[in-house]
Amino acid sequence: MTPVNIAGRGLACSLGLSVEQVLASLPQTAVHTTQVTLPGAMAGDYPFHAIPLSQSDWNERARELVQRVAAEAGAQQIRDGVLLIATSSFDIGAVERGATQMDYQAFADKVAAWLDWSGPVHVVNTACTSSLNALLAAQALLRSGEATDALVLGIELDNRLTLGGFAALQLLSRTGSKPFGDQRDGLVLGEAVAALRLTTREHAIWGLAGGANVVDGEQPTGASVRAVKEMCAHAFADSAVGADAIDLIKVQAAGSPGNDAVEAQGLRETFKHMPPLVSLKAAMGHAMGASGAAEIVLLTACLERGVWLLYEHEVDKELGVALATTMPQNVRRFMATILGFGGSHASVILERA
């Protein structure tokens, strides 16, 4: 099977405008959030992880972030390759400001123009699992020989529709994200633009071994234990990696009272010996469709540079799981999971190439 490697990466999130800035900010205990005030029935202040880049024009800010992150990943080398744009909110922030019309094709064309892209362009929108499914789609194209290079670009930027929708569903925390925490009371949203450059032409530190997406339509807004277990089983089969070979799991664990418990149970029933677990939501927020790519960029950088997260909350002992407070040693393979709306459960397995 043709190896698919991660040859480049870029990231902008609340922690910084590049991978280096993010790594420098990560060990600090201060939470990088702002307060967003919502009107209406769910009126009040909610923490939000905003990217620290001020720009009055939504489109110009988005363009600068996309170009910056894509350049960091080395996208200029593969402009005739495949571009997969992963997003759940598109440019709704610009629509809200009257700066554009709702047109998904126009959004894709706009992003491609920002990057001067000449190759095929695809948009993947499966809510929170968008960028993981974009990775799986890119891998399929590269494995088949239809392409040799691809850029997965996760984009999730400021808009009121997403915040208002989650608030109306009473899924947002008013205090902060506490993954697997005994005081968890909801998730905290955030912005992110992330890029992963995939290739079959270069060697790299990390390779994409495989993965899977499982949809459970009976749980349109939450996870199910059965689907978590099936997702893991299919990911193991696709990557030819067994459960006992996983050295670390990047969990969803956004701080949701229900979903965190379901995810923990699904993992307990899958792994005879639980690998170390890490959640990145408390550090960077839940960036919806961009989360999978953003968290893989951050986690691979952390593992390479010996930087780890600080958790300031107590884990709920009733869940039967724990978060790794120190970096696991000799991580050769890790699983990255995102659980999202629409009953989508996605996971990919990466290994040191």
C-alpha positions in Angstrom: 0.0 0.0 0.0 1.3 3.4 -0.9 2.5 5.3 2.2 0.9 8.7 2.7 3.0 11.1 4.7 2.4 14.4 6.5 5.1 16.6 4.9 4.0 20.0 6.2 1.6 21.6 8.7 0.4 25.0 9.7 -1.8 26.4 12.4 -3.5 29.5 13.7 -5.7 29.3 16.8 -6.2 31.2 20.1 -2.7 30.2 21.2 -0.9 31.9 18.3 -0.6 32.5 14.6 2.0 29.7 13.8 3.0 26.3 15.2 6.0 27.9 17.0 3.8 30.5 18.6 1.3 27.9 19.7 4.0 25.7 21.3 5.4 28.7 23.1 2.0 29.5 24.6 0.9 26.0 25.4 2.7 25.4 28.8 1.2 28.5 30.3 -1.6 27.9 32.7 -3.6 31.0 31.6 -6.5 30.1 29.4 -6.5 32.0 26.1 -10.2 32.9 25.9 -12.3 36.0 25.4 -15.9 36.6 26.4 -18.7 36.7 23.8 -22.1 38.1 24.8 -25.2 36.6 23.3 -28.7 38.1 23.4 -32.0 36.4 23.5 -33.2 33.4 25.5 -29.7 32.2 26.2 -28.4 35.7 26.9 -25.1 36.0 28.8 -21.3 35.8 28.5 -19.6 32.7 27.1 -15.9 32.0 26.9 -14.6 31.7 23.3 -11.1 30.9 21.9 -10.5 33.6 19.3 -7.5 33.8 17.0 -5.4 36.8 18.1 -5.5 38.7 14.8 -7.6 41.9 14.6 -9.1 42.9 11.2 -12.3 44.8 10.7 -13.1 43.1 7.4 -14.1 39.4 7.8 -12.9 38.3 4.4 -9.6 40.1 4.6 -8.9 38.5 8.0 -9.9 35.1 6.7 -7.7 35.5 3.6 -4.7 36.5 5.7 -5.1 33.5 8.0 -5.6 31.0 5.2 -2.6 32.3 3.3 -0.4 32.4 6.4 -1.3 28.8 7.5 -1.1 27.3 4.0 2.3 28.9 3.5 3.6 27.5 6.8 2.5 24.0 5.6 4.4 24.5 2.3 1.3 24.7 0.1 3.1 26.8 -2.5 4.9 23.6 -3.5 1.8 21.7 -4.5 -0.7 24.2 -6.0 -1.5 21.7 -8.8 -2.4 19.0 -6.2 -5.7 18.4 -4.5 -7.2 20.9 -2.1 -9.7 19.7 0.4 -11.4 22.5 2.4 -12.9 21.2 5.6 -15.4 23.5 7.3 -18.8 23.5 9.0 -19.6 27.2 8.9 -18.0 28.2 5.6 -18.0 32.1 5.5 -21.2 32.6 7.4 -19.4 35.3 9.5 -19.0 37.4 6.3 -22.7 36.7 5.4 -23.8 38.0 8.8 -21.9 41.2 8.2 -23.4 41.7 4.7 -20.0 41.2 3.1 -21.0 38.3 0.9 -24.0 36.0 -0.1 -24.5 32.5 1.0 -22.9 30.5 -1.8 -20.8 27.4 -1.0 -19.3 27.2 -4.4 -18.3 30.9 -4.2 -16.7 30.2 -0.9 -14.6 27.3 -2.3 -13.6 29.5 -5.3 -12.6 32.3 -3.0 -10.4 30.1 -0.9 -8.8 28.6 -4.0 -8.1 32.1 -5.4 -6.5 33.2 -2.1 -4.0 30.3 -2.6 -3.7 30.7 -6.3 -4.7 27.0 -6.5 -4.7 25.3 -9.9 -5.5 21.8 -8.9 -8.9 20.1 -8.0 -10.8 21.6 -5.1 -13.2 19.7 -2.9 -15.2 20.9 0.2 -15.9 18.5 3.0 -18.7 19.4 5.5 -19.6 16.7 8.0 -19.8 19.1 10.9 -17.2 18.5 13.6 -15.6 15.6 11.8 -15.0 17.5 8.6 -11.2 17.7 8.6 -10.7 14.1 9.7 -13.0 13.0 6.8 -11.1 15.3 4.5 -7.9 13.5 5.6 -9.5 10.1 4.9 -10.6 11.4 1.5 -7.1 12.7 0.7 -5.6 9.5 1.7 -7.9 7.5 -0.6 -6.9 9.7 -3.5 -3.2 9.4 -2.8 -3.4 5.7 -2.1 -5.2 5.1 -5.5 -2.6 7.0 -7.4 -5.1 9.7 -8.6 -2.8 12.3 -6.9 0.6 12.5 -5.3 0.0 15.6 -3.2 -3.0 17.1 -1.2 -3.6 19.9 1.2 -6.2 19.5 3.9 -7.3 22.9 5.0 -9.6 23.3 8.1 -11.3 26.6 8.4 -13.6 27.6 11.3 -13.9 31.3 12.0 -15.9 33.8 14.0 -19.7 33.8 13.4 -22.8 34.2 15.6 -24.8 31.4 14.0 -22.6 28.6 15.5 -22.4 30.2 18.9 -26.1 30.9 19.1 -27.0 27.4 17.9 -24.9 25.7 20.6 -26.1 28.1 23.2 -29.8 27.4 22.3 -29.0 23.6 22.6 -27.6 24.4 26.1 -24.3 22.8 25.1 -22.0 25.7 25.9 -20.1 26.1 29.2 -20.2 29.5 30.9 -17.0 28.8 32.8 -14.6 26.8 30.7 -13.9 23.5 29.0 -13.1 20.6 31.4 -12.5 17.5 29.4 -13.6 14.4 31.3 -13.9 16.7 34.3 -16.0 16.0 37.4 -17.4 19.6 37.1 -17.8 19.6 33.3 -20.7 21.7 32.1 -20.3 22.0 28.4 -17.9 22.8 25.6 -16.2 26.1 24.6 -16.0 27.0 21.0 -13.0 28.4 19.2 -11.6 29.6 15.9 -8.9 27.7 14.0 -7.3 27.5 10.6 -5.1 24.5 10.1 -3.3 22.9 7.2 -1.8 19.4 6.7 0.2 18.8 3.5 0.0 15.1 2.5 2.3 13.4 -0.1 3.4 10.1 -1.5 6.6 11.7 -2.8 8.5 12.6 0.4 9.5 10.9 3.6 8.3 12.6 6.8 8.2 12.1 10.5 4.5 11.1 10.5 2.5 9.0 8.2 -1.2 8.5 7.9 -1.8 4.8 8.5 -5.6 4.8 8.1 -8.9 5.6 9.8 -12.7 5.3 9.6 -15.9 7.3 9.9 -19.0 5.7 11.4 -22.4 7.4 11.5 -25.1 6.6 14.0 -28.2 8.3 12.9 -30.0 7.5 16.1 -27.9 10.1 18.0 -28.0 13.2 15.7 -26.5 15.5 18.3 -24.4 13.1 20.3 -22.1 10.1 20.4 -23.1 6.4 21.0 -21.0 3.7 22.6 -21.7 1.3 19.8 -20.5 3.8 17.1 -17.4 4.6 19.1 -16.5 0.9 19.3 -17.2 0.4 15.6 -15.2 3.5 14.6 -12.2 2.1 16.5 -12.6 -1.4 15.0 -12.8 0.0 11.4 -9.9 2.3 12.0 -7.8 -0.6 13.2 -8.7 -2.7 10.1 -8.1 0.1 7.7 -4.7 0.9 9.1 -3.6 -2.7 9.9 -2.9 -1.6 13.4 -4.2 -3.4 16.4 -5.5 -1.8 19.6 -2.5 -3.0 21.6 -0.2 -1.0 19.2 -1.8 2.4 20.0 0.5 4.4 22.3 -1.7 7.4 22.8 -5.3 8.5 22.0 -6.2 12.1 21.2 -9.8 12.1 22.5 -12.7 14.3 21.6 -13.5 15.1 25.3 -14.8 18.6 24.9 -16.3 18.8 28.4 -19.8 17.7 27.5 -21.5 15.9 30.4 -23.1 13.2 28.2 -20.7 12.8 25.3 -17.6 12.6 27.5 -19.2 9.7 29.4 -20.2 7.9 26.2 -16.7 8.3 24.7 -15.0 7.1 27.9 -17.3 4.0 28.0 -16.7 3.2 24.3 -12.9 3.4 24.8 -13.0 1.3 27.9 -14.9 -1.4 26.1 -12.5 -1.2 23.1 -9.1 -1.3 24.8 -8.1 -4.0 27.2 -5.3 -1.9 28.4 -6.1 1.8 28.0 -3.4 3.9 26.4 -2.6 7.4 27.7 -5.3 9.9 26.7 -4.9 13.6 25.8 -7.5 16.2 25.1 -6.7 19.6 23.5 -10.1 21.2 23.8 -9.3 23.1 27.0 -6.2 24.6 25.4 -7.7 25.7 22.0 -11.4 25.3 22.2 -13.6 23.2 20.0 -13.0 24.5 16.4 -15.8 22.4 14.9 -14.9 21.3 11.3 -11.3 22.4 11.7 -10.7 20.6 15.0 -9.3 17.3 13.6 -6.6 19.0 11.5 -5.8 21.6 14.2 -5.4 19.1 16.9 -3.3 16.8 14.8 -1.0 19.7 13.9 -0.7 20.6 17.6 -0.2 17.1 18.9 2.5 16.0 16.4 4.4 19.2 17.2 4.1 18.6 20.9 5.4 15.0 20.6 8.3 16.2 18.5 9.3 19.1 20.8 8.6 17.6 24.2 5.9 20.1 25.1 2.8 18.9 27.0 -0.4 20.3 28.3 -1.3 21.4 31.8 -4.8 20.4 33.1 -6.2 22.6 35.8 -9.4 20.5 36.6 -10.0 17.2 38.3 -11.0 14.3 36.1 -14.3 12.5 36.9 -13.3 9.3 38.5 -16.6 7.7 37.7 -15.6 7.7 34.0 -12.9 5.2 34.6 -10.3 7.1 32.5 -7.6 9.6 33.1 -5.8 12.3 31.1 -2.0 12.0 30.8 -0.4 14.7 32.9 3.1 14.1 31.5 4.1 13.3 28.0 4.1 9.5 27.2 7.4 8.3 26.1 8.2 6.6 22.8 4.9 7.3 21.1 5.1 5.5 17.8 1.4 5.4 16.9 -1.5 7.5 18.1 -5.2 7.6 17.3 -7.0 11.0 16.9 -10.8 11.0 17.3 -13.5 13.5 16.7 -17.2 12.9 17.6 -19.7 15.3 16.0 -23.2 16.3 15.1 -25.1 14.1 12.7 -23.9 11.1 14.6 -20.6 11.2 12.9 -17.7 9.4 14.7 -14.3 9.7 12.9 -10.8 8.5 13.8 -7.4 8.4 12.1 -4.3 6.6 13.1 -0.9 8.2 12.6 2.5 6.6 13.0 6.1 7.6 12.9 7.2 7.0 9.3 
